[in-house]
């Protein structure tokens, strides 16, 4: 084999190696984004249940305008993606849902934590650790 052929083979191996590294990096980034999106979706489901509870009268098993007494279903608090905790704040006028991912991210060795704070009329989503 000539020198030119060996040079082309080495160059081809380097290009393939770079492509593999870039592909793995993109996959890990998209995996993190997908986990965050899933966590937010699951937390919004819990939040929807809490708002429904608050809007029902106490005669129909609701909170009568308050989050006091709300408990989320256990299958919504523990999912394949994350575990969630629900706490009441500000004299039961605000609810906080905090989610912690189950697995550690392979790229950063950290878990993802997402928090949603909601009042009667609005909510805020915060990614605590990514």
C-alpha positions as CSV (number, residue, x, y, z in Angstrom):
1,X,0.0,0.0,0.0
2,X,1.2,3.4,-0.8
3,X,1.6,6.3,1.6
4,X,-1.3,8.1,0.1
5,X,-3.7,5.2,0.7
6,X,-2.5,4.8,4.4
7,X,-3.1,8.5,4.9
8,X,-6.6,8.3,3.5
9,X,-7.4,5.3,5.8
10,X,-6.1,7.2,8.8
11,X,-8.1,10.3,7.9
12,X,-11.2,8.2,7.4
13,X,-10.8,6.6,10.8
14,X,-10.4,10.0,12.5
15,X,-13.5,11.4,10.7
16,X,-15.6,8.4,11.8
17,X,-14.3,8.7,15.4
18,X,-15.3,12.4,15.5
19,X,-18.7,11.6,14.1
20,X,-19.3,9.0,16.8
21,X,-18.3,11.3,19.6
22,X,-20.6,14.1,18.3
23,X,-23.5,11.7,17.9
24,X,-23.1,10.4,21.5
25,X,-23.0,14.0,22.8
26,X,-26.2,14.9,21.0
27,X,-28.0,11.8,22.2
28,X,-27.1,12.6,25.8
29,X,-28.3,16.2,25.4
30,X,-31.6,15.1,23.9
31,X,-32.0,12.4,26.6
32,X,-31.7,15.1,29.3
33,X,-34.3,17.3,27.6
34,X,-36.7,14.4,27.2
35,X,-36.4,13.6,30.9
36,X,-37.1,17.2,31.9
37,X,-40.1,17.4,29.5
38,X,-41.5,14.1,30.9
39,X,-41.1,15.4,34.5
40,X,-42.8,18.7,33.7
41,X,-45.7,16.8,32.1
42,X,-46.2,14.5,35.1
43,X,-46.0,17.4,37.5
44,X,-48.6,19.3,35.5
45,X,-50.9,16.3,35.8
46,X,-50.5,16.5,39.6
47,X,-51.1,20.2,39.5
48,X,-54.2,19.7,37.4
49,X,-55.5,17.3,40.1
50,X,-54.7,19.9,42.8
51,X,-56.5,22.7,41.0
52,X,-59.6,20.4,40.5
53,X,-59.5,19.6,44.2
54,X,-59.3,23.2,45.1
55,X,-62.2,24.2,42.9
56,X,-64.6,21.6,44.2
57,X,-66.8,22.4,47.2
58,X,-66.1,20.6,50.5
59,X,-69.5,18.8,50.1
60,X,-68.3,17.1,46.9
61,X,-64.9,16.1,48.4
62,X,-62.9,19.1,47.4
63,X,-61.0,21.8,49.1
64,X,-63.6,24.5,48.9
65,X,-61.2,27.1,47.6
66,X,-58.1,25.8,49.4
67,X,-55.4,23.2,48.6
68,X,-55.7,22.0,52.3
69,X,-56.3,18.3,52.3
70,X,-55.1,17.6,48.8
71,X,-53.2,14.3,48.4
72,X,-51.8,13.2,45.0
73,X,-52.4,9.6,43.9
74,X,-49.4,7.4,44.7
75,X,-49.0,6.2,41.1
76,X,-48.5,9.9,40.2
77,X,-45.9,10.5,42.9
78,X,-43.7,7.6,42.0
79,X,-43.2,7.0,38.2
80,X,-40.5,5.4,36.1
81,X,-39.1,8.9,35.4
82,X,-39.0,10.5,38.9
83,X,-40.4,10.7,42.4
84,X,-42.4,13.8,43.4
85,X,-43.3,15.5,46.7
86,X,-46.2,17.9,47.2
87,X,-46.1,20.5,49.9
88,X,-48.6,23.3,50.8
89,X,-47.2,26.8,51.4
90,X,-48.5,30.3,52.3
91,X,-51.5,29.2,54.4
92,X,-52.5,26.6,51.9
93,X,-52.8,29.2,49.1
94,X,-49.8,27.9,47.2
95,X,-48.7,24.4,46.3
96,X,-45.2,23.2,45.5
97,X,-44.4,20.1,43.6
98,X,-40.8,19.0,43.5
99,X,-39.6,16.2,41.2
100,X,-36.3,14.3,41.4
101,X,-35.3,12.1,38.5
102,X,-34.7,8.4,39.3
103,X,-31.5,7.9,37.3
104,X,-28.3,9.8,37.2
105,X,-27.4,11.5,34.0
106,X,-24.5,9.8,32.4
107,X,-22.9,13.0,31.2
108,X,-22.9,14.9,34.4
109,X,-23.5,12.3,37.1
110,X,-26.3,14.4,38.5
111,X,-30.0,13.9,39.0
112,X,-32.5,16.3,37.5
113,X,-34.7,18.3,39.9
114,X,-37.7,20.3,38.8
115,X,-40.0,22.4,40.9
116,X,-43.4,23.9,40.2
117,X,-44.9,26.5,42.4
118,X,-48.5,27.4,41.8
119,X,-51.2,29.7,43.3
120,X,-54.8,29.8,42.4
121,X,-54.1,31.7,39.1
122,X,-50.5,31.1,37.9
123,X,-47.5,28.8,38.2
124,X,-43.7,28.9,37.8
125,X,-41.5,26.0,36.7
126,X,-37.9,25.9,37.8
127,X,-35.2,23.5,36.8
128,X,-33.0,23.2,39.9
129,X,-30.2,21.0,38.7
130,X,-29.5,19.9,35.2
